[in-house]
Amino acid sequence: MRYYLILIALSLSLQTHASDVWLFLKDGRVGLGDPAALTGTLADGTALTFTKDDIQSQRTVVEMDQAVDAMLADIAHGRNLDAHATRFRTFKNAAVPRLLQHLKDDAQAGRISALYALQFCWSPQAMAAVDPFLDDNDPNIFKGAMAAACNNSTVNVMVKRLAGRADDPNLIIASAIFELIEKYKPDATLKRFRRMLSDAKARTATLPVLSHYFAPDLTPLTLPLLSSTNAAEKRAAVVALIQQNADGADVRKRLLAMLASTDADLRETLADYFTWLGRSEDLEALRAARKTETDLYARSALDGALKVIEHRSTERAKLPDGKSNVIAKANTAENSLAGYASFLTAFASTPNRGDLDAALAFYRTADLFEPFTPYAVGYPDDPACRFRLRTLLAQHLFAAPCGVLDDKAVTECRDEKEAPAARQLVPPIREYFDARRKSFGFFMDADRAMFANSVHVGDDCGWNHESRSVVSIAPGVVRLVAHIFTWGHIVVVEHTGADGKKFCSLYGHLSPLIHVRPGEIVEAGQKLGCIGRCNSVDNGGYGAHLHFGIHKGPYATDTRWVCGYVDPLLFKNGEHGWFDPQNFLQTQGAKPVVANLPPSK
């Protein structure tokens, strides 16, 4: 008996040895340590020193292995996935040794569960263990390895590692990496894109990138998405048809019929299609839809479409007849830069009907797609930038009410104009309020590229909702309409509050068809524009979203405040002038869900 007690005591003493105890410190670090000696080692080999007060909790290796095993058993049966993801984030590298053992399991479920867990906890040793599974032919194993590796490595590394499987014979594997590869190493022939779009299951992978493809021959492959039972696929198809310039009578007739949909979000997107491609013969049907529309944002979008179509028809009617005066080799990508410049020159002088027709034909075929431009990389801040010129030509061709927003345009209004007092505000986009979103006041750390060590003073909302309508939150005077390198297209409106005090609302990362000009008086809920396409010149190279800000005071005092980020000290001391947009709207009476409007009489 005495002998067994000695063994038990020895076992307990071994459990406190540095190599046997995982220490969780209060500052978030996790490593193997010895609580008695107050020393240890992090997963990357860094020596760890601490005090007793630094320790939040500790577990023996046996206890950690038992906890990991139990969680993986749950994951294999699809139970408590979110809760276990949170626990693995807490365990960090302490769970990794046991997870790597499970990667050696013969059972597929064990390997898949371990790969799932490795998305949330990692160590330098994990990459070597996960890497072989990136060549696995089992789609589930491959997707698990890809998720774990992508979550814990850089984009450049993963693109290089996975590029060889972009055209994998297994469509499930190819579609799993489609978005990543297309964003950073696209196939300029569009063969890969057409393959995905042609398959009813794989086409879902194209949705995040669909709006970047302009080739007219993609329209027959896009139209089937309109019959999808998936609402996101329908909306993505409508946005894609805008970029493909699919304005044939049969397409427009089909989309007009879809305005009877019960999905208000879809009706809103359809209205944006007609803003770009609608014709005078569509006006009667659009007016009828507008008359019965009861959703604020869809109604605002229809108002905008009617306004732009009428404006476009008027502008085109003014053009004299005649053949095109522009000679441009317009049918190859190599010549598109010169072609854009030539047509812009023609429109800057006196274009005729022939110039318009030639420019429209050129615009449809000059580029098959626009490469993705991640904001951290940026795009050339150069007036000769090919896709910047494409945007300027689009504003000409589709008669944007804002005019052409080139670098020389006067885009401000500082006149002494007044707007009615804002009695009650409306949210700038559909589904705006979200208490979980903490965008305003978010500190950008040292890894955030050009915005490092600053504080975000707007509310980033509407993520991944390309072409979602953006409306003025209150009556006001449009003070700024412009295209700015890091904003893309931007609008600033000045308002008078119910208390008589001035404030301004700012809307950034919009698409090129801005519905207002500087100096225009707008109403609450009037459409200003739409959320621009993801990672494009349109919106400054960001993912699709609205940057929405509220600043105190009138516009004309000092426009240096037109920014998205401020110094942390200014923010801490309250010397920046920005309000928390969600809180501001709620205190001013804006409702989380805007009630439906009565039909027009």
C-alpha positions in Angstrom: 0.0 0.0 0.0 2.8 2.4 0.9 4.4 1.6 -2.4 1.3 2.6 -4.4 1.0 5.9 -2.4 4.6 6.7 -3.3 3.7 6.1 -7.0 0.6 8.3 -6.8 2.7 11.1 -5.1 5.3 10.8 -7.8 2.7 10.9 -10.5 1.2 14.1 -9.1 4.6 15.7 -8.8 5.3 14.8 -12.5 2.1 16.5 -13.5 3.5 19.8 -12.3 6.7 19.5 -14.3 7.2 22.2 -16.9 6.7 19.8 -19.8 3.4 18.5 -18.4 1.4 21.6 -17.5 -0.4 24.0 -19.8 -0.5 27.5 -18.3 -3.1 30.0 -19.4 -2.0 33.5 -18.4 -4.3 36.5 -17.9 -2.7 38.4 -20.8 -3.8 35.7 -23.3 -0.6 33.8 -23.7 -0.5 30.0 -23.4 2.5 27.8 -22.9 4.0 24.8 -21.2 5.2 25.9 -17.8 6.2 25.1 -14.3 4.1 26.9 -11.7 6.5 26.1 -9.0 9.5 27.7 -10.8 7.4 30.3 -12.6 9.0 29.5 -15.9 7.8 28.0 -19.2 7.9 28.0 -23.0 5.5 29.3 -25.6 4.7 27.2 -28.7 7.2 29.2 -30.8 10.0 28.3 -28.4 10.0 31.7 -26.6 11.0 31.5 -22.9 8.1 32.3 -20.6 8.4 33.9 -17.2 5.4 34.9 -15.0 4.2 35.5 -11.5 1.6 33.5 -9.6 -0.8 36.4 -10.2 -0.4 36.1 -13.9 -1.8 32.6 -14.1 -5.5 32.5 -15.0 -5.8 28.7 -15.1 -3.7 25.5 -15.7 -4.3 22.0 -17.0 -2.2 18.9 -17.2 -1.4 17.4 -20.5 -3.8 14.5 -19.6 -6.6 16.9 -18.8 -6.1 18.8 -22.0 -6.1 15.7 -24.1 -9.3 14.5 -22.5 -11.0 17.9 -23.1 -9.9 17.9 -26.8 -11.0 14.3 -27.3 -14.5 15.1 -25.9 -14.9 18.2 -28.0 -13.8 16.3 -31.2 -16.3 13.6 -30.5 -19.0 16.3 -30.3 -17.8 17.9 -33.5 -17.9 14.6 -35.4 -21.6 14.4 -34.6 -22.2 18.1 -35.5 -22.9 19.1 -31.9 -22.0 22.4 -30.2 -19.8 23.6 -33.0 -19.9 27.3 -32.0 -19.3 26.6 -28.4 -16.3 24.4 -29.2 -14.9 26.9 -31.6 -14.8 29.4 -28.7 -13.1 26.9 -26.4 -10.4 26.1 -29.0 -9.8 29.8 -29.4 -9.2 29.9 -25.6 -7.0 26.8 -25.6 -4.8 28.2 -28.5 -1.7 26.2 -29.0 -2.3 24.1 -25.9 -4.8 22.0 -27.9 -2.6 21.6 -31.0 -0.5 18.5 -30.0 -3.6 16.4 -29.4 -5.2 17.7 -32.6 -2.1 16.7 -34.6 -2.4 13.2 -33.2 -6.0 13.0 -34.4 -4.8 14.0 -37.9 -3.2 10.6 -38.0 -6.5 8.8 -37.4 -7.6 6.3 -39.9 -11.2 7.4 -39.4 -12.1 10.2 -41.8 -14.4 11.8 -39.2 -11.5 12.2 -36.7 -9.3 14.0 -39.3 -12.1 16.3 -40.4 -13.0 17.2 -36.8 -9.3 17.9 -36.0 -9.0 20.1 -39.1 -12.1 22.0 -38.1 -10.7 22.7 -34.7 -7.4 23.8 -36.2 -9.2 26.8 -37.7 -9.4 28.2 -34.2 -6.1 27.2 -32.6 -2.7 26.9 -34.1 1.0 26.7 -33.6 4.1 26.9 -35.9 4.2 23.1 -36.0 0.7 22.7 -37.3 1.4 23.9 -40.9 3.6 21.0 -41.7 1.0 18.5 -40.4 -1.9 20.2 -42.3 -0.1 20.8 -45.6 -0.3 17.2 -47.0 -4.0 17.3 -46.7 -4.1 20.2 -49.2 -3.3 17.6 -51.8 -6.0 15.2 -50.6 -8.6 14.1 -53.2 -11.4 13.7 -50.6 -13.3 17.0 -50.9 -14.2 17.1 -47.2 -10.6 16.5 -46.1 -9.4 19.1 -48.6 -11.9 21.8 -47.5 -11.1 21.2 -43.8 -7.4 21.6 -44.5 -7.9 24.6 -46.6 -10.0 26.3 -44.0 -7.4 25.6 -41.3 -4.5 26.8 -43.4 -6.2 29.9 -44.8 -7.2 31.0 -41.3 -3.6 30.8 -40.1 -1.5 31.9 -43.1 -1.2 34.8 -45.5 -3.2 35.2 -48.7 -0.1 35.2 -50.8 1.2 31.9 -49.4 -2.2 30.2 -49.8 -2.7 31.4 -53.4 0.7 30.1 -54.3 0.0 26.8 -52.5 -3.5 26.2 -54.0 -3.1 27.6 -57.5 -2.3 24.2 -58.9 -5.8 22.9 -57.8 -7.8 25.8 -59.3 -8.8 23.6 -62.2 -9.0 20.3 -60.3 -11.1 17.7 -62.1 -13.2 17.4 -58.9 -15.5 20.4 -59.2 -16.2 20.4 -55.4 -12.5 21.0 -54.8 -12.1 23.5 -57.6 -15.1 25.5 -56.4 -13.8 25.5 -52.8 -10.8 27.6 -53.8 -12.5 29.5 -56.7 -13.0 32.8 -55.0 -9.5 32.9 -53.4 -7.8 32.1 -56.7 -10.0 34.4 -58.9 -9.4 37.4 -56.6 -5.6 37.1 -56.6 -4.7 35.0 -59.7 -7.6 35.2 -62.1 -8.0 33.2 -65.3 -8.1 35.9 -68.0 -9.7 33.5 -70.5 -12.8 33.1 -68.2 -12.7 29.3 -68.9 -12.6 28.6 -65.2 -15.4 31.1 -64.5 -17.6 29.6 -67.2 -17.1 26.2 -65.8 -18.3 27.2 -62.4 -21.2 29.3 -63.6 -22.4 26.4 -65.8 -22.9 24.0 -62.9 -26.0 24.4 -60.7 -24.1 23.5 -57.5 -20.7 25.1 -58.2 -22.2 28.4 -59.3 -22.7 29.5 -55.7 -18.9 29.9 -55.5 -19.1 32.6 -58.2 -21.5 34.9 -56.3 -18.8 36.9 -54.4 -17.0 37.7 -57.7 -19.8 37.7 -60.3 -20.0 41.5 -60.5 -16.4 41.8 -61.8 -17.2 39.9 -65.1 -18.3 42.0 -68.0 -18.3 39.6 -71.0 -21.7 39.8 -72.8 -21.5 36.0 -73.6 -21.8 35.3 -69.9 -25.5 36.5 -69.9 -26.9 33.1 -71.0 -25.1 31.5 -68.1 -26.2 34.2 -65.7 -29.9 34.2 -66.5 -30.7 30.8 -64.9 -29.7 32.2 -61.5 -32.9 34.4 -61.8 -34.9 31.1 -61.4 -33.0 30.1 -58.3 -34.8 29.5 -55.0 -31.8 31.2 -53.3 -32.5 34.9 -52.9 -28.8 35.8 -52.8 -28.3 34.1 -56.2 -31.2 36.1 -57.7 -29.8 39.4 -56.5 -26.3 38.6 -57.6 -27.6 37.7 -61.0 -29.3 41.1 -61.3 -26.1 42.9 -60.3 -24.1 40.8 -62.8 -26.5 41.6 -65.6 -25.9 45.3 -65.0 -22.1 44.7 -65.5 -22.7 42.6 -68.6 -24.9 45.4 -70.1 -27.6 42.9 -70.7 -30.2 45.4 -71.8 -32.0 43.3 -74.5 -35.8 43.5 -74.6 -36.3 39.9 -73.4 -34.1 40.5 -70.4 -35.8 43.8 -69.5 -39.2 42.2 -69.8 -38.3 39.4 -67.5 -36.9 41.7 -64.9 -39.9 44.0 -65.1 -42.1 41.0 -64.3 -39.9 40.2 -61.3 -40.8 43.5 -59.7 -43.9 41.7 -58.5 -41.7 39.6 -56.2 -42.5 39.6 -52.5 -38.8 40.0 -51.7 -38.4 43.8 -51.2 -34.6 43.5 -51.2 -34.8 41.9 -54.7 -37.2 44.6 -55.9 -34.7 47.2 -54.7 -31.9 45.6 -56.7 -34.1 45.3 -59.8 -34.7 49.0 -59.6 -30.9 49.6 -59.7 -30.7 47.4 -62.9 -33.2 49.8 -64.6 -31.3 52.8 -63.2 -28.4 51.6 -65.4 -30.1 49.9 -68.3 -33.7 51.0 -68.3 -35.2 52.7 -71.4 -38.1 55.1 -72.0 -40.3 52.1 -73.0 -39.9 50.7 -69.5 -41.2 53.8 -67.8 -44.9 52.9 -67.8 -44.2 49.6 -66.0 -41.8 51.1 -63.6 -44.3 53.9 -62.7 -46.9 51.2 -62.1 -44.6 49.3 -59.8 -43.7 52.6 -58.0 -47.4 53.3 -57.4 -48.0 50.1 -55.4 -44.5 49.9 -53.7 -44.8 49.9 -49.9 -41.2 49.4 -48.9 -39.2 52.6 -48.3 -35.9 51.4 -49.8 -37.5 49.8 -52.9 -39.6 52.9 -53.4 -36.6 55.1 -53.1 -34.8 52.9 -55.7 -37.7 53.1 -58.1 -37.8 56.8 -57.8 -34.1 56.9 -58.5 -34.5 54.7 -61.6 -37.3 56.8 -63.0 -35.3 60.0 -62.4 -32.2 58.6 -64.2 -34.0 57.0 -67.1 -35.8 60.3 -67.8 -32.6 62.2 -67.5 -30.8 59.7 -69.8 -33.5 59.9 -72.4 -33.4 63.7 -72.4 -29.6 63.8 -72.7 -29.5 61.3 -75.5 -32.3 63.1 -77.4 -30.1 66.2 -77.5 -27.3 64.4 -79.4 -27.1 65.3 -83.1 -27.1 62.6 -85.7 -23.9 61.6 -87.3 -21.2 59.0 -87.6 -18.7 58.5 -84.9 -15.7 61.0 -84.9 -13.7 58.6 -82.8 -11.3 56.1 -84.2 -10.4 53.5 -81.6 -9.4 49.9 -81.8 -12.0 49.0 -79.3 -12.3 45.2 -79.4 -9.1 44.0 -77.7 -8.1 44.5 -74.1 -4.7 45.8 -75.2 -6.3 48.8 -76.8 -8.9 49.6 -74.1 -6.9 52.2 -72.3 -6.5 54.3 -75.5 -10.1 53.6 -76.4 -11.4 54.9 -73.1 -9.3 58.0 -73.4 -10.5 58.6 -77.0 -14.2 58.3 -76.1 -13.8 60.5 -73.1 -12.2 63.1 -75.3 -15.1 62.9 -77.7 -17.7 63.3 -74.9 -15.7 66.3 -73.5 -16.2 68.1 -76.8 -19.4 67.6 -78.7 -20.4 64.0 -79.1 -23.0 62.9 -81.6 -25.3 59.8 -82.0 -22.5 57.9 -83.7 -20.1 58.6 -80.9 -22.6 57.3 -78.3 -23.4 54.1 -80.2 -19.7 53.4 -80.8 -18.8 54.2 -77.2 -21.6 51.8 -75.9 -20.3 49.1 -78.2 -16.7 49.7 -77.1 -17.8 49.7 -73.4 -19.4 46.3 -73.7 -16.4 44.6 -75.2 -13.3 46.4 -74.1 -12.7 44.4 -70.9 -13.9 40.9 -70.1 -13.5 41.5 -66.3 -12.0 43.8 -63.8 -9.2 42.4 -61.6 -9.8 42.5 -57.9 -8.1 45.3 -56.0 -7.7 44.6 -52.3 -7.6 47.9 -50.3 -4.4 47.0 -48.6 -2.7 47.0 -52.0 -4.5 49.9 -53.5 -4.9 50.7 -57.2 -2.9 53.2 -59.2 -3.9 56.7 -58.1 -3.6 57.9 -61.7 -6.2 59.5 -63.9 -5.0 57.2 -66.7 -5.9 54.1 -64.7 -7.8 51.8 -67.1 -10.7 51.0 -64.8 -10.9 54.6 -63.5 -11.4 55.7 -67.1 -14.0 53.0 -67.5 -15.9 54.5 -64.6 -15.8 58.0 -66.1 -17.0 56.7 -69.4 -19.9 54.8 -67.6 -21.0 58.1 -66.0 -21.1 59.7 -69.5 -22.8 56.8 -71.2 -25.5 56.2 -68.7 -26.1 59.9 -67.9 -25.3 59.8 -64.2 -27.1 62.7 -62.5 -23.9 63.5 -60.6 -22.1 64.2 -63.9 -18.6 63.0 -64.5 -16.5 62.9 -61.4 -13.0 63.4 -62.7 -10.2 65.0 -60.8 -10.9 68.4 -62.3 -14.6 68.6 -61.6 -16.0 71.0 -59.0 -17.8 68.7 -56.7 -18.6 70.9 -53.7 -21.4 73.4 -52.8 -20.7 76.0 -50.2 -23.6 78.3 -50.9 -25.8 79.4 -48.1 -28.6 77.0 -48.7 -30.9 75.7 -46.0 -32.9 72.5 -45.8 -36.0 71.7 -43.6 -35.2 70.7 -40.1 -34.8 66.9 -39.6 -37.8 65.9 -37.4 -37.1 62.2 -37.6 -34.3 60.3 -39.2 -34.3 57.1 -41.3 -31.5 54.5 -41.5 -29.2 54.9 -44.6 -29.7 51.3 -45.8 -32.0 48.4 -45.3 -31.3 46.2 -42.2 -29.0 48.9 -40.8 -29.2 48.5 -37.1 -27.0 45.8 -35.5 -26.0 46.0 -31.8 -23.2 43.5 -32.4 -21.5 45.7 -34.9 -18.7 47.7 -33.2 -17.3 49.5 -36.2 -17.3 53.0 -34.8 -14.4 53.6 -32.4 -12.6 50.5 -33.6 -8.8 50.8 -33.1 -6.8 49.8 -36.1 -3.6 48.0 -34.9 -0.1 48.0 -36.5 -1.1 45.3 -39.1 -3.8 47.5 -40.7 -1.7 48.9 -43.6 -2.2 52.6 -44.3 -4.7 53.0 -41.4 -2.5 51.5 -38.7 -2.6 53.0 -35.2 -5.8 55.0 -35.9 -9.4 54.9 -34.8 -12.3 54.3 -37.2 -14.9 57.1 -36.9 -17.6 55.7 -39.2 -20.0 52.8 -39.2 -19.1 50.1 -41.8 -22.4 48.4 -42.7 -24.1 46.6 -45.5 -21.2 44.2 -46.0 -21.4 42.1 -49.2 -24.6 43.8 -50.4 -23.5 45.2 -53.8 -26.1 47.6 -55.3 -28.0 48.0 -52.0 -29.6 51.5 -52.1 -28.2 54.2 -49.9 -30.6 57.0 -48.9 -30.3 60.3 -47.2 -31.0 60.0 -43.5 -32.8 63.3 -43.3 -33.7 66.4 -45.4 -30.5 68.2 -46.3 -28.2 70.0 -48.8 -25.8 67.9 -50.8 -22.4 69.5 -50.1 -19.9 67.0 -51.7 -20.1 64.5 -54.5 -16.7 63.1 -55.5 -14.5 60.1 -56.3 -11.6 59.9 -53.8 -8.8 57.4 -54.0 -9.5 55.6 -50.6 -13.3 56.2 -50.6 -14.3 55.4 -54.1 -17.5 57.5 -54.7 -18.6 59.6 -51.8 -21.5 61.9 -50.9 -21.8 64.4 -48.0 -25.1 65.9 -47.0 -25.6 68.8 -44.5 -28.6 68.7 -42.3 -30.4 70.9 -39.7 -31.4 69.0 -36.6 -34.7 69.5 -34.8 -32.8 71.6 -32.3 -31.5 73.9 -35.0 -27.9 72.6 -34.9 -26.1 71.6 -38.1 -24.7 68.2 -38.7 -23.4 66.3 -41.7 -23.9 62.7 -42.9 -21.2 61.0 -45.0 -21.7 58.0 -47.3 -18.6 56.3 -48.7 -17.7 53.4 -51.1 -20.6 54.0 -53.5 -21.1 52.9 -57.1 -20.6 55.4 -60.0 -24.2 56.3 -60.7 -24.7 58.9 -57.9 -28.2 60.3 -58.0 -27.5 63.8 -56.7 -25.3 66.8 -57.4 -23.8 69.3 -55.0 -26.3 72.0 -54.1 -29.3 69.8 -54.5 -31.9 69.7 -51.7 -32.8 66.1 -50.8 -35.6 64.6 -48.7 -35.3 62.0 -46.0 -35.2 58.6 -47.6 -34.2 59.9 -51.0 -31.8 57.7 -52.9 -28.2 59.0 -53.1 -26.6 56.0 -54.7 -25.8 52.4 -54.1 -23.1 50.3 -52.4 -20.3 49.8 -54.9 -18.9 46.6 -56.2 -16.4 44.7 -54.0 -12.7 45.5 -54.4 -13.2 47.8 -57.4 -12.1 51.2 -58.4 -15.7 52.2 -57.9 -15.4 51.9 -54.1 -11.7 52.4 -53.3 -10.7 48.8 -53.4 -12.7 47.6 -50.4 -15.1 44.8 -49.9 -18.6 45.9 -50.7 -20.0 48.0 -47.8 -21.2 51.5 -46.8 -19.0 53.7 -44.7 -21.5 55.9 -42.9 -20.5 58.8 -40.7 -22.2 61.6 -38.7 -20.2 64.7 -38.0 -21.3 67.8 -36.0 -21.4 71.2 -37.4 -22.0 72.5 -41.0 -19.9 71.4 -43.9 -18.3 74.7 -44.7 -16.4 75.3 -41.4 -13.4 73.1 -42.1 -13.5 70.1 -44.5 -10.4 68.4 -43.1 -12.8 66.4 -41.0 -13.9 64.5 -44.1 -11.9 61.4 -43.1 -12.5 57.8 -42.0 -10.0 57.6 -39.2 -8.5 59.8 -36.5 -5.6 59.8 -34.1 -6.3 57.7 -31.0 -5.5 60.6 -28.7 -8.0 62.8 -30.4 -10.6 60.1 -30.2 -9.9 59.4 -26.5 -10.2 63.1 -25.7 -13.4 63.6 -27.7 -11.8 66.2 -30.0 -12.8 64.6 -33.4 -16.4 65.8 -33.8 -17.8 62.4 -34.9 -20.9 60.7 -33.4 -21.6 57.0 -33.1 -24.0 56.7 -36.1 -26.2 53.9 -34.7 -26.6 55.7 -31.4 -27.1 59.0 -33.1 -29.9 57.7 -35.3 -31.7 55.9 -32.4 -31.6 59.0 -30.2 -33.0 61.0 -33.1 -36.0 58.7 -33.5 -34.9 56.4 -36.3 -36.5 53.0 -36.0 -34.7 49.7 -36.2 -37.3 48.6 -38.8 -38.7 51.3 -41.0 -42.5 50.7 -41.4 -43.9 50.1 -44.9 -45.2 53.2 -46.6 -48.8 53.5 -47.9 -49.2 53.0 -51.6 -49.2 56.2 -53.7 -52.6 57.5 -54.7 
